[in-house]
Amino acid sequence: PDSLLSQGAFTKYPAKSFYTAFGITWELGKKWELTYDGSINYNKFNNRSENRNSIKKVSTLQLLSNSLNNVTNDGSNLSLGSGFETKYKIDTLGSEWTNDTYFTRSKNKSDQDFSTDYFTPSLPPTGGDGSMDNSRDYFTGRSDLKLKMKKKFTFETGIQATVHSIRNVTNYFKESGGVRTKDVSRTNTFRYNENINSFYLQGSKTIGKDFVAKFGTRLENTNMRGRQTIPGDTSFSIHRTDLFPYVYLSKKVISIAGFELRAFLVYRRSIRRPFYDQLNPFRRYVDEFLTETGNPALRPQFTNNYEFNISVNETPLLAVGVNDTKDIFTNVVYQPDSSRSQAYRTFDNLGKNKEWY
């Protein structure tokens, strides 16, 4: 308790990115359209950081420790995407049936080297290295139907399925006094599979001359499964079904220079799921006092939104509302039970928030 750690870091993150996307559409007769889309994305990075650490005794300001951490990260990412979309024009009123599929394959590789030089007290340098091999497959398929019906009523429905599969293998080694050994605390093998199925229904009705009411709901079935096999089993499984209703009430306010201003009253419920990096429990070296890790038990956060806005072409010019969010993802630093000189940075569901805007 009578000590204070001070750190000063200098970091450079240079990177190069190359990206291209292409698409082509065929008109098959008067009713059908077929579109193909593809993309290629390549990223290359090589960054380094220097972190100076000093530990002083609070009561006497005596310098207890002085060290320097050096960390380099070198890696690349290649992502290939490909998909098809079909559209069938049912009538001349705007009714249509669309289908869309897209598949993305990503490959990520990176190497990390780290070392610590001790000046006070004078100790032999320590260090280590690690490598990460990560592959991701992502597939999404959806089908949407929109029907323009009598009496200014529009009916819409659709289904969607997404499948996300990730494989991560991380190997770490540590070196001290010229001896290189496996670092079992950071070496990790982790697999993650996610499947989300959704179905929605919505209807919109024009009442009178310019009042529009739109109402609907979306049903989502979420299935997440993660399994860490090295260094130990930290498997988790999430299966849940959630309902997301929404209501939009809209009325024309005025037309200016050919633009229509409309007033909207909106209610919607939404979900934000944790990303893979927030769930993956592998430990990444930051410096001799800190590591980063995901939290497999992280829950999704939900938001209820109430809003009034005035918009042009569905772009708000003025909006007031409130967001009520629960189970917020919070970046936290904890101290493990096994060590008082180490900390780890992770995520947790710590709070709730009500935001007026």
Residue frames as qw, qx, qy, qz and C-alpha x, y, z in Angstrom:
[[0.000, 0.879, 0.476, 0.000, 0.00, 0.00, 0.00],
 [0.264, -0.846, 0.101, 0.452, 2.97, 2.41, 0.50],
 [0.421, -0.170, 0.592, 0.666, 4.01, 2.44, -3.16],
 [0.461, 0.722, 0.162, -0.491, 3.03, 4.24, -6.37],
 [0.619, 0.120, 0.606, 0.485, 3.53, 3.02, -9.95],
 [0.254, 0.772, -0.046, -0.580, 4.07, 5.72, -12.60],
 [0.659, 0.182, 0.621, 0.385, 4.16, 4.92, -16.32],
 [0.245, 0.732, -0.139, -0.620, 4.95, 6.98, -19.39],
 [0.703, 0.193, 0.648, 0.218, 4.43, 5.42, -22.82],
 [0.224, 0.603, -0.346, -0.683, 5.35, 6.36, -26.38],
 [0.622, 0.204, 0.755, 0.038, 3.63, 4.37, -29.14],
 [0.263, 0.410, -0.444, -0.752, 3.55, 4.42, -32.93],
 [0.633, 0.261, 0.708, -0.177, 0.87, 2.58, -34.91],
 [0.259, 0.465, -0.483, -0.696, 1.75, 2.79, -38.62],
 [0.605, 0.220, 0.761, -0.078, -0.35, 0.66, -40.95],
 [0.170, 0.252, -0.563, -0.769, -1.10, 0.17, -44.64],
 [0.553, 0.339, 0.673, -0.355, -4.51, -0.74, -46.04],
 [0.126, 0.162, -0.669, -0.715, -5.54, -1.82, -49.54],
 [0.432, 0.360, 0.706, -0.431, -9.19, -2.21, -50.45],
 [0.226, 0.121, -0.555, -0.791, -11.22, -2.83, -53.56],
 [0.467, 0.314, 0.726, -0.396, -14.87, -3.68, -54.17],
 [0.169, 0.141, -0.623, -0.750, -16.77, -4.48, -57.34],
 [0.469, 0.326, 0.707, -0.416, -20.29, -5.35, -58.42],
 [0.145, 0.066, -0.652, -0.742, -22.36, -6.09, -61.49],
 [0.500, 0.294, 0.562, -0.590, -26.13, -6.23, -62.04],
 [0.006, -0.071, -0.827, -0.557, -28.03, -8.17, -64.70],
 [0.554, 0.180, 0.212, -0.784, -31.63, -7.42, -65.66],
 [0.115, 0.039, 0.975, 0.188, -33.36, -10.72, -66.39],
 [0.039, -0.595, -0.736, -0.320, -36.47, -9.71, -68.23],
 [0.137, -0.651, -0.118, -0.738, -38.75, -7.03, -66.85],
 [0.695, -0.639, -0.143, -0.298, -39.21, -8.44, -63.36],
 [0.891, -0.356, -0.048, 0.278, -35.92, -10.01, -62.17],
 [0.199, 0.873, -0.392, 0.210, -32.58, -8.47, -61.25],
 [0.932, -0.214, -0.115, 0.270, -29.43, -10.35, -60.25],
 [0.054, 0.919, -0.319, 0.225, -26.47, -8.62, -58.59],
 [0.890, -0.093, -0.247, 0.371, -23.03, -9.95, -57.71],
 [0.132, -0.936, 0.240, -0.221, -20.75, -8.14, -55.24],
 [0.890, -0.042, -0.242, 0.385, -17.19, -8.87, -54.19],
 [0.142, -0.948, 0.218, -0.184, -14.53, -7.23, -52.05],
 [0.826, 0.078, -0.317, 0.460, -10.86, -7.68, -51.11],
 [0.275, -0.918, 0.129, -0.255, -9.33, -6.03, -48.05],
 [0.831, 0.051, -0.317, 0.455, -5.68, -6.30, -46.97],
 [0.276, -0.928, 0.132, -0.215, -4.08, -4.63, -43.95],
 [0.783, 0.140, -0.354, 0.491, -0.45, -4.68, -42.85],
 [0.312, -0.909, 0.078, -0.263, 0.81, -3.20, -39.58],
 [0.744, 0.059, -0.393, 0.538, 4.06, -2.97, -37.65],
 [0.236, -0.858, 0.013, -0.456, 3.98, -0.98, -34.43],
 [0.608, 0.036, -0.564, 0.558, 6.14, -0.52, -31.39],
 [0.391, -0.847, -0.116, -0.341, 5.80, 0.98, -27.93],
 [0.458, 0.225, -0.572, 0.642, 8.15, 2.04, -25.16],
 [0.559, -0.715, -0.270, -0.322, 6.85, 2.16, -21.61],
 [0.301, 0.380, -0.591, 0.645, 8.96, 3.52, -18.76],
 [0.681, -0.572, -0.421, -0.177, 7.96, 2.37, -15.29],
 [0.211, 0.384, -0.576, 0.690, 8.99, 3.67, -11.89],
 [0.635, -0.573, -0.511, -0.083, 7.84, 2.55, -8.45],
 [0.134, 0.479, -0.407, 0.766, 8.37, 4.93, -5.55],
 [0.346, -0.398, -0.747, 0.406, 7.66, 4.65, -1.85],
 [0.087, -0.811, -0.385, -0.431, 4.94, 7.17, -1.06],
 [0.539, -0.809, -0.178, 0.156, 6.09, 8.11, 2.43],
 [0.533, -0.603, 0.254, 0.536, 9.77, 8.75, 1.58],
 [0.530, 0.788, -0.134, -0.283, 9.74, 9.13, -2.26],
 [0.406, -0.475, 0.742, 0.244, 12.45, 6.45, -2.39],
 [0.630, 0.434, -0.449, -0.462, 12.85, 4.93, -5.86],
 [0.747, -0.210, 0.608, -0.166, 12.19, 1.21, -5.47],
 [0.666, 0.185, 0.660, 0.295, 12.15, 0.16, -9.14],
 [0.278, 0.715, -0.198, -0.610, 12.92, 1.64, -12.55],
 [0.562, 0.049, 0.781, 0.270, 12.39, -0.35, -15.75],
 [0.332, 0.461, -0.323, -0.757, 11.70, -0.04, -19.48],
 [0.670, 0.263, 0.690, -0.079, 9.26, -2.19, -21.49],
 [0.185, 0.415, -0.532, -0.715, 9.66, -2.56, -25.26],
 [0.608, 0.306, 0.709, -0.183, 6.86, -4.14, -27.29],
 [0.190, 0.335, -0.542, -0.748, 6.60, -4.68, -31.06],
 [0.647, 0.334, 0.627, -0.277, 3.61, -6.04, -32.99],
 [0.131, 0.379, -0.635, -0.660, 3.89, -7.16, -36.60],
 [0.448, 0.263, 0.842, -0.146, 0.94, -8.62, -38.47],
 [0.194, 0.095, -0.525, -0.823, -1.43, -8.67, -41.41],
 [0.492, 0.338, 0.662, -0.454, -5.08, -9.29, -42.25],
 [0.130, 0.075, -0.691, -0.707, -6.63, -10.52, -45.49],
 [0.444, 0.347, 0.638, -0.525, -10.40, -10.50, -46.00],
 [0.083, -0.005, -0.732, -0.676, -12.31, -11.78, -49.06],
 [0.416, 0.334, 0.566, -0.628, -16.05, -11.24, -49.55],
 [0.131, -0.004, -0.748, -0.651, -18.52, -12.46, -52.12],
 [0.312, 0.337, 0.714, -0.528, -22.31, -12.38, -52.42],
 [0.013, -0.292, -0.718, -0.632, -25.42, -12.48, -54.59],
 [0.258, 0.347, 0.465, -0.773, -28.66, -10.50, -54.45],
 [0.053, 0.347, 0.788, 0.506, -31.88, -11.09, -56.38],
 [0.242, 0.300, 0.315, -0.867, -34.85, -8.76, -56.73],
 [0.089, 0.388, 0.847, 0.351, -38.27, -9.61, -58.11],
 [0.207, 0.059, 0.050, -0.975, -40.62, -6.73, -58.98],
 [0.227, 0.336, 0.895, -0.187, -44.10, -8.00, -58.16],
 [0.247, 0.801, 0.540, 0.073, -46.09, -5.04, -59.52],
 [0.351, 0.566, 0.098, 0.739, -45.77, -1.43, -60.64],
 [0.408, -0.857, -0.156, -0.272, -46.77, -0.04, -57.22],
 [0.013, 0.739, -0.568, 0.363, -43.41, -0.92, -55.66],
 [0.894, -0.299, 0.269, -0.199, -44.07, -4.40, -54.31],
 [0.519, 0.605, -0.604, 0.029, -40.93, -6.52, -54.42],
 [0.938, -0.336, 0.081, 0.021, -39.22, -9.64, -53.12],
 [0.296, 0.786, -0.520, 0.158, -35.47, -9.48, -52.44],
 [0.953, -0.275, -0.004, 0.124, -32.97, -12.15, -51.40],
 [0.187, 0.858, -0.431, 0.210, -29.40, -11.53, -50.33],
 [0.935, -0.289, -0.011, 0.205, -26.50, -13.82, -49.38],
 [0.253, 0.852, -0.393, 0.236, -22.94, -12.82, -48.51],
 [0.930, -0.273, -0.085, 0.231, -19.89, -14.74, -47.31],
 [0.098, 0.896, -0.376, 0.214, -16.68, -13.31, -45.87],
 [0.929, -0.137, -0.169, 0.298, -13.45, -15.16, -45.10],
 [0.025, -0.926, 0.295, -0.233, -10.76, -13.44, -43.02],
 [0.888, -0.049, -0.256, 0.380, -7.27, -14.52, -42.04],
 [0.157, -0.933, 0.208, -0.250, -5.29, -12.68, -39.37],
 [0.871, -0.059, -0.249, 0.420, -1.70, -13.33, -38.34],
 [0.045, -0.915, 0.210, -0.343, 0.48, -11.34, -35.96],
 [0.771, -0.022, -0.423, 0.474, 3.71, -11.70, -33.99],
 [0.307, -0.913, 0.040, -0.267, 4.60, -9.93, -30.77],
 [0.697, 0.120, -0.428, 0.563, 8.00, -9.45, -29.12],
 [0.352, -0.879, -0.021, -0.322, 8.43, -7.89, -25.70],
 [0.685, 0.086, -0.451, 0.566, 11.30, -7.26, -23.29],
 [0.409, -0.899, -0.102, -0.121, 11.93, -5.54, -19.97],
 [0.558, 0.370, -0.387, 0.633, 15.21, -3.88, -18.95],
 [0.574, -0.760, -0.293, 0.083, 15.72, -3.26, -15.21],
 [0.341, 0.657, -0.263, 0.619, 17.83, -0.29, -14.07],
 [0.141, -0.361, 0.598, -0.702, 16.85, -0.08, -10.40],
 [0.559, -0.599, 0.531, 0.215, 17.56, -2.57, -9.00],
 [0.314, 0.572, -0.650, -0.389, 19.99, -3.88, -11.59],
 [0.746, 0.012, 0.638, -0.188, 18.59, -7.23, -12.78],
 [0.273, -0.053, 0.793, 0.542, 19.01, -9.39, -15.88],
 [0.435, 0.177, -0.212, -0.857, 16.58, -8.42, -18.68],
 [0.442, 0.216, 0.857, -0.154, 13.48, -10.55, -19.25],
 [0.374, 0.342, -0.319, -0.801, 11.26, -10.91, -22.28],
 [0.527, 0.195, 0.824, -0.074, 9.31, -13.16, -24.55],
 [0.215, 0.188, -0.525, -0.802, 7.38, -13.48, -27.77],
 [0.513, 0.307, 0.713, -0.366, 4.03, -14.60, -29.03],
 [0.097, 0.059, -0.672, -0.732, 2.23, -15.44, -32.25],
 [0.503, 0.333, 0.538, -0.589, -1.48, -15.37, -33.11],
 [0.050, -0.021, -0.807, -0.588, -3.23, -17.21, -35.92],
 [0.363, 0.375, 0.553, -0.649, -6.88, -16.25, -36.34],
 [0.043, -0.125, -0.744, -0.655, -9.43, -17.20, -38.99],
 [0.355, 0.337, 0.481, -0.727, -13.02, -16.00, -39.33],
 [0.005, 0.258, 0.805, 0.534, -15.92, -17.14, -41.50],
 [0.248, 0.357, 0.417, -0.798, -19.06, -15.01, -41.69],
 [0.005, -0.274, -0.800, -0.533, -22.21, -15.87, -43.63],
 [0.288, 0.340, 0.430, -0.785, -25.46, -13.93, -43.82],
 [0.019, -0.253, -0.801, -0.543, -28.61, -14.73, -45.74],
 [0.219, 0.366, 0.478, -0.768, -31.86, -12.82, -45.80],
 [0.052, 0.392, 0.758, 0.519, -35.18, -12.67, -47.62],
 [0.100, 0.351, 0.347, -0.864, -37.51, -9.64, -47.57],
 [0.102, 0.505, 0.763, 0.389, -41.02, -9.21, -48.94],
 [0.073, 0.326, 0.220, -0.916, -42.72, -5.81, -49.39],
 [0.127, 0.503, 0.800, 0.301, -46.33, -5.59, -50.55],
 [0.135, 0.069, 0.025, -0.988, -48.04, -2.34, -51.55],
 [0.037, 0.421, 0.906, -0.026, -51.71, -2.97, -50.78],
 [0.067, -0.687, -0.489, -0.533, -55.01, -1.15, -51.05],
 [0.379, -0.884, -0.237, -0.142, -55.96, 1.90, -48.97],
 [0.176, 0.820, -0.393, 0.377, -52.33, 3.09, -48.69],
 [0.782, -0.518, 0.327, -0.114, -51.22, 0.15, -46.57],
 [0.513, 0.589, -0.623, 0.042, -47.73, -1.38, -46.92],
 [0.904, -0.375, 0.172, -0.110, -46.92, -4.78, -45.44],
 [0.398, 0.667, -0.618, 0.122, -43.32, -5.94, -44.96],
 [0.880, -0.394, 0.247, -0.095, -41.84, -9.14, -43.58],
 [0.543, 0.643, -0.534, 0.082, -38.53, -10.92, -43.73],
 [0.913, -0.391, 0.068, 0.098, -36.18, -13.49, -42.27],
 [0.326, 0.792, -0.485, 0.178, -32.43, -13.44, -41.76],
 [0.931, -0.334, 0.022, 0.146, -29.79, -15.89, -40.55],
 [0.230, 0.831, -0.478, 0.166, -26.15, -15.16, -39.75],
 [0.957, -0.218, -0.057, 0.180, -23.42, -17.66, -38.93],
 [0.103, 0.876, -0.417, 0.218, -20.09, -16.50, -37.48],
 [0.964, -0.193, -0.060, 0.175, -17.25, -18.94, -36.82],
 [0.080, 0.885, -0.416, 0.194, -13.86, -17.98, -35.34],
 [0.942, -0.134, -0.156, 0.266, -10.74, -20.05, -34.65],
 [0.001, 0.911, -0.322, 0.257, -7.93, -18.52, -32.63],
 [0.916, -0.155, -0.170, 0.329, -4.56, -20.11, -31.72],
 [0.004, 0.919, -0.277, 0.282, -2.08, -18.07, -29.67],
 [0.893, -0.118, -0.245, 0.360, 1.34, -19.29, -28.54],
 [0.104, -0.934, 0.233, -0.251, 3.52, -17.38, -26.07],
 [0.839, -0.007, -0.323, 0.439, 7.05, -17.98, -24.82],
 [0.287, -0.948, 0.115, -0.074, 9.03, -16.22, -22.10],
 [0.764, 0.341, -0.298, 0.460, 12.77, -15.83, -21.79],
 [0.410, -0.880, 0.184, -0.157, 14.90, -15.14, -18.72],
 [0.497, -0.625, 0.583, 0.151, 18.66, -15.59, -18.34],
 [0.198, 0.449, -0.751, -0.442, 18.90, -16.97, -21.87],
 [0.159, 0.125, 0.977, -0.059, 16.35, -19.74, -21.17],
 [0.436, 0.019, -0.294, -0.850, 13.18, -19.79, -23.35],
 [0.105, 0.173, 0.953, -0.225, 10.13, -21.62, -22.00],
 [0.153, -0.505, -0.690, -0.495, 6.44, -21.89, -22.83],
 [0.157, -0.071, 0.353, -0.920, 4.30, -19.18, -21.22],
 [0.112, -0.352, -0.925, -0.087, 1.27, -21.22, -20.19],
 [0.036, 0.551, 0.508, -0.661, -0.54, -18.21, -18.70],
 [0.282, 0.572, -0.121, -0.761, -0.90, -16.54, -22.13],
 [0.067, 0.118, -0.877, -0.461, -0.89, -19.48, -24.57],
 [0.509, 0.297, 0.465, -0.661, -4.44, -20.01, -25.77],
 [0.044, -0.105, -0.831, -0.544, -6.64, -21.97, -28.16],
 [0.306, 0.368, 0.498, -0.723, -10.18, -20.64, -28.49],
 [0.027, 0.260, 0.783, 0.564, -13.14, -21.41, -30.73],
 [0.244, 0.364, 0.394, -0.808, -16.27, -19.31, -31.06],
 [0.028, 0.305, 0.803, 0.511, -19.47, -20.01, -32.99],
 [0.220, 0.347, 0.361, -0.837, -22.43, -17.66, -33.29],
 [0.012, 0.349, 0.793, 0.499, -25.78, -18.14, -35.01],
 [0.191, 0.343, 0.366, -0.844, -28.47, -15.44, -34.98],
 [0.058, 0.392, 0.809, 0.434, -31.86, -16.03, -36.58],
 [0.125, 0.327, 0.307, -0.885, -34.39, -13.22, -36.90],
 [0.087, 0.511, 0.775, 0.363, -37.88, -12.65, -38.21],
 [0.021, 0.277, 0.236, -0.931, -39.74, -9.36, -38.55],
 [0.117, 0.647, 0.712, 0.246, -43.20, -8.08, -39.38],
 [0.081, -0.396, -0.185, 0.896, -44.17, -4.48, -39.97],
 [0.235, 0.666, 0.646, 0.289, -46.97, -2.50, -41.49],
 [0.121, -0.257, -0.056, 0.957, -47.33, 1.15, -42.44],
 [0.149, 0.686, 0.703, 0.111, -50.57, 2.98, -43.11],
 [0.101, 0.119, 0.086, 0.984, -51.15, 6.44, -44.54],
 [0.045, -0.642, -0.722, 0.255, -54.10, 7.99, -42.72],
 [0.131, 0.896, 0.196, -0.376, -55.75, 10.97, -44.31],
 [0.513, 0.850, -0.119, 0.017, -53.52, 13.09, -46.47],
 [0.440, 0.669, -0.497, 0.336, -50.11, 12.93, -44.81],
 [0.539, -0.560, 0.521, -0.352, -50.19, 11.08, -41.46],
 [0.715, 0.278, -0.638, -0.063, -48.20, 7.80, -41.54],
 [0.684, -0.510, 0.428, -0.298, -48.22, 5.13, -38.83],
 [0.668, 0.366, -0.648, 0.004, -45.63, 2.36, -38.95],
 [0.642, -0.498, 0.466, -0.351, -45.52, -0.43, -36.39],
 [0.826, 0.279, -0.485, -0.061, -43.76, -3.75, -36.19],
 [0.676, -0.605, 0.411, -0.093, -41.59, -6.13, -34.23],
 [0.559, 0.531, -0.637, 0.000, -38.47, -8.20, -34.72],
 [0.900, -0.383, 0.170, -0.124, -37.90, -11.59, -33.10],
 [0.376, 0.680, -0.622, 0.100, -34.27, -12.65, -32.65],
 [0.957, -0.289, 0.035, -0.003, -32.95, -16.03, -31.59],
 [0.153, 0.819, -0.536, 0.138, -29.31, -15.88, -30.47],
 [0.978, -0.187, 0.012, 0.092, -27.00, -18.87, -30.07],
 [0.195, 0.822, -0.500, 0.191, -23.40, -18.29, -28.94],
 [0.955, -0.280, 0.027, 0.090, -20.90, -20.94, -28.01],
 [0.237, 0.814, -0.497, 0.185, -17.27, -20.43, -27.07],
 [0.957, -0.277, -0.007, 0.087, -14.74, -23.01, -26.03],
 [0.093, 0.818, -0.554, 0.124, -11.22, -22.47, -24.79],
 [0.976, -0.038, -0.211, 0.029, -9.19, -25.69, -24.72],
 [0.712, -0.001, -0.228, 0.664, -5.76, -24.26, -23.83],
 [0.154, 0.379, -0.838, 0.361, -4.73, -23.47, -21.11],
 [0.162, 0.161, 0.875, -0.426, -8.02, -24.60, -19.56],
 [0.022, -0.495, -0.783, -0.376, -11.67, -25.10, -20.35],
 [0.078, 0.312, 0.324, -0.890, -13.58, -21.81, -20.09],
 [0.008, 0.333, 0.786, 0.521, -16.51, -22.87, -22.23],
 [0.251, 0.332, 0.411, -0.811, -19.65, -20.76, -22.31],
 [0.056, 0.343, 0.822, 0.451, -22.97, -21.14, -24.08],
 [0.216, 0.311, 0.276, -0.883, -25.69, -18.52, -24.58],
 [0.013, -0.363, -0.816, -0.449, -29.15, -19.29, -25.98],
 [0.091, 0.465, 0.464, -0.748, -31.79, -16.59, -25.83],
 [0.160, 0.540, 0.651, 0.508, -34.80, -15.24, -27.73],
 [0.097, -0.424, -0.276, 0.857, -35.66, -11.54, -27.62],
 [0.251, 0.739, 0.594, 0.195, -38.45, -9.36, -28.97],
 [0.269, -0.245, 0.042, 0.931, -37.77, -5.86, -30.35],
 [0.230, 0.770, 0.595, 0.020, -40.94, -3.83, -30.99],
 [0.240, -0.170, 0.117, 0.949, -40.90, -0.43, -32.69],
 [0.204, 0.794, 0.566, -0.088, -43.43, 2.30, -33.53],
 [0.259, -0.070, 0.219, 0.938, -43.02, 5.25, -35.93],
 [0.189, 0.804, 0.543, -0.153, -45.68, 7.98, -36.18],
 [0.361, -0.109, 0.294, 0.878, -45.08, 10.62, -38.85],
 [0.252, 0.829, 0.479, -0.138, -46.84, 13.74, -40.11],
 [0.468, 0.462, 0.202, 0.726, -45.94, 16.30, -42.74],
 [0.265, -0.623, -0.299, 0.673, -45.12, 19.73, -41.27],
 [0.262, 0.852, -0.029, -0.451, -44.30, 21.89, -44.28],
 [0.797, 0.322, 0.292, 0.419, -42.68, 21.85, -47.74],
 [0.112, -0.884, 0.177, 0.419, -39.79, 24.21, -48.47],
 [0.195, 0.677, -0.578, -0.411, -38.15, 24.48, -51.92],
 [0.752, 0.236, -0.533, -0.308, -39.45, 21.06, -52.87],
 [0.319, 0.167, -0.860, 0.361, -38.27, 19.41, -49.65],
 [0.643, -0.516, -0.388, -0.411, -40.81, 17.87, -47.29],
 [0.015, -0.380, 0.680, -0.627, -40.31, 18.39, -43.54],
 [0.718, -0.333, -0.535, -0.297, -41.90, 15.66, -41.45],
 [0.369, -0.551, 0.527, -0.532, -42.32, 15.24, -37.71],
 [0.689, 0.035, -0.722, -0.041, -41.63, 11.77, -36.25],
 [0.585, -0.527, 0.422, -0.450, -42.52, 10.19, -32.91],
 [0.678, 0.326, -0.659, -0.023, -40.45, 7.03, -32.43],
 [0.669, -0.510, 0.486, -0.237, -40.11, 4.15, -29.97],
 [0.808, 0.356, -0.467, -0.042, -37.69, 1.26, -30.54],
 [0.745, -0.551, 0.376, -0.016, -35.83, -1.39, -28.55],
 [0.643, 0.633, -0.430, 0.032, -32.36, -2.46, -29.70],
 [0.902, -0.377, 0.135, 0.162, -29.54, -4.79, -28.73],
 [0.301, 0.803, -0.512, 0.056, -25.77, -4.47, -28.85],
 [0.984, -0.150, -0.064, 0.068, -23.87, -7.74, -28.64],
 [0.450, -0.730, 0.423, 0.292, -20.29, -8.09, -27.42],
 [0.573, 0.668, -0.445, -0.168, -17.64, -8.43, -30.12],
 [0.937, 0.064, -0.309, 0.148, -15.41, -11.46, -30.39],
 [0.439, 0.426, -0.451, 0.650, -12.42, -9.58, -28.94],
 [0.385, -0.494, 0.306, -0.717, -14.52, -8.70, -25.89],
 [0.921, -0.209, 0.034, -0.326, -15.34, -12.39, -25.33],
 [0.826, 0.320, -0.416, 0.206, -12.06, -14.13, -26.19],
 [0.674, -0.738, 0.041, 0.015, -10.31, -15.00, -22.89],
 [0.821, 0.177, -0.096, 0.534, -6.75, -15.14, -24.30],
 [0.392, -0.837, -0.043, 0.379, -4.27, -12.88, -22.51],
 [0.591, 0.668, 0.036, 0.451, -2.32, -10.32, -24.52],
 [0.608, -0.328, -0.184, 0.699, 0.86, -8.80, -23.11],
 [0.104, 0.959, 0.158, 0.210, 0.77, -5.00, -22.63],
 [0.167, 0.724, -0.526, 0.415, 3.65, -4.47, -20.18],
 [0.381, 0.135, -0.850, 0.337, 5.14, -6.25, -17.19],
 [0.166, 0.078, 0.630, -0.755, 2.29, -5.04, -14.95],
 [0.563, 0.367, 0.237, -0.701, -0.69, -5.36, -17.30],
 [0.162, 0.055, 0.895, 0.412, -2.35, -7.83, -19.69],
 [0.514, 0.141, -0.090, -0.841, -5.53, -7.63, -21.77],
 [0.072, 0.096, 0.992, 0.042, -8.20, -10.34, -21.87],
 [0.435, -0.256, -0.425, -0.751, -11.82, -10.81, -22.94],
 [0.376, -0.071, 0.681, -0.624, -14.71, -11.85, -20.73],
 [0.164, -0.113, -0.902, -0.382, -16.64, -14.91, -21.98],
 [0.082, -0.519, -0.798, 0.294, -19.47, -14.15, -19.53],
 [0.043, 0.213, -0.018, -0.976, -20.15, -10.67, -20.98],
 [0.322, 0.561, 0.745, -0.164, -23.89, -10.16, -21.57],
 [0.226, 0.481, 0.435, 0.727, -25.45, -8.10, -24.39],
 [0.018, -0.322, -0.362, 0.875, -26.70, -4.61, -23.57],
 [0.121, 0.622, 0.730, 0.257, -30.24, -3.44, -24.37],
 [0.058, -0.152, -0.070, 0.984, -31.48, 0.09, -25.12],
 [0.162, 0.722, 0.672, -0.024, -34.99, 1.53, -25.15],
 [0.224, -0.050, 0.177, 0.957, -35.15, 4.69, -27.26],
 [0.145, 0.795, 0.569, -0.154, -37.91, 7.34, -27.26],
 [0.325, -0.178, 0.253, 0.894, -37.51, 10.19, -29.75],
 [0.353, 0.835, 0.377, -0.190, -39.27, 13.12, -31.37],
 [0.404, -0.294, 0.387, 0.775, -37.62, 14.59, -34.47],
 [0.498, 0.778, 0.119, -0.364, -38.21, 16.77, -37.50],
 [0.583, -0.217, 0.635, 0.459, -36.55, 15.36, -40.61],
 [0.518, 0.660, -0.222, -0.496, -35.99, 15.88, -44.30],
 [0.737, 0.383, -0.538, -0.144, -35.67, 12.69, -46.39],
 [0.903, -0.347, -0.250, 0.041, -35.41, 10.76, -43.08],
 [0.559, 0.208, -0.332, 0.731, -32.39, 12.88, -42.02],
 [0.354, -0.773, -0.468, 0.240, -33.12, 14.59, -38.66],
 [0.222, 0.666, -0.043, 0.711, -32.73, 18.37, -38.49],
 [0.294, -0.486, 0.432, -0.701, -33.90, 18.52, -34.88],
 [0.725, -0.181, -0.658, -0.091, -34.28, 15.64, -32.44],
 [0.315, -0.501, 0.541, -0.598, -34.98, 15.26, -28.73],
 [0.861, -0.093, -0.443, -0.233, -35.16, 11.95, -26.95],
 [0.512, -0.603, 0.551, -0.265, -33.93, 9.57, -24.28],
 [0.689, 0.261, -0.675, -0.027, -31.86, 6.38, -24.40],
 [0.683, -0.514, 0.379, -0.356, -32.32, 3.98, -21.48],
 [0.658, 0.418, -0.626, 0.013, -29.51, 1.39, -21.55],
 [0.784, -0.503, 0.301, -0.205, -28.87, -1.58, -19.25],
 [0.907, -0.138, 0.300, 0.261, -25.86, -3.92, -18.84],
 [0.329, 0.914, -0.225, -0.073, -23.42, -1.41, -20.37],
 [0.883, 0.166, -0.133, 0.418, -20.07, -2.75, -21.61],
 [0.242, -0.951, 0.190, -0.035, -17.44, -1.12, -19.40],
 [0.687, 0.447, -0.442, 0.364, -13.67, -1.29, -19.82],
 [0.641, -0.737, 0.124, -0.174, -12.28, -2.22, -16.39],
 [0.413, 0.517, -0.685, 0.303, -8.97, -3.12, -14.76],
 [0.853, -0.474, -0.039, -0.217, -8.96, -5.91, -12.17],
 [0.046, -0.636, 0.750, -0.174, -6.27, -7.42, -9.96],
 [0.771, 0.003, -0.614, -0.167, -6.00, -11.23, -10.08],
 [0.780, -0.596, 0.051, -0.182, -6.14, -13.20, -6.85],
 [0.942, -0.015, -0.045, 0.333, -2.77, -14.77, -7.63],
 [0.585, 0.122, -0.027, 0.801, -0.66, -11.60, -7.81],
 [0.144, -0.856, -0.298, 0.398, -0.59, -8.14, -6.23],
 [0.233, -0.541, 0.349, 0.729, 1.91, -6.86, -8.80],
 [0.111, 0.117, 0.767, 0.622, -0.18, -7.72, -11.86],
 [0.430, 0.431, 0.358, -0.708, -3.42, -6.34, -13.29],
 [0.269, 0.199, 0.808, 0.486, -5.56, -7.30, -16.26],
 [0.294, 0.288, -0.026, -0.911, -7.78, -5.12, -18.45],
 [0.090, 0.263, 0.938, 0.209, -11.11, -6.58, -19.58],
 [0.338, -0.268, -0.278, -0.858, -14.82, -5.81, -20.02],
 [0.054, -0.272, -0.883, 0.378, -17.76, -6.20, -17.65],
 [0.208, -0.625, -0.535, -0.529, -21.48, -5.35, -17.44],
 [0.330, -0.117, -0.544, 0.763, -21.20, -2.79, -14.68],
 [0.076, 0.329, 0.333, -0.880, -23.91, -0.21, -15.08],
 [0.264, 0.677, 0.667, 0.165, -26.98, 1.33, -16.60],
 [0.189, -0.202, 0.091, 0.957, -27.42, 4.74, -18.16],
 [0.260, 0.777, 0.571, -0.043, -30.28, 7.09, -19.02],
 [0.337, -0.160, 0.253, 0.893, -29.25, 9.71, -21.58],
 [0.302, 0.822, 0.404, -0.265, -31.33, 12.71, -22.63],
 [0.418, -0.104, 0.413, 0.803, -30.40, 14.40, -25.86]]
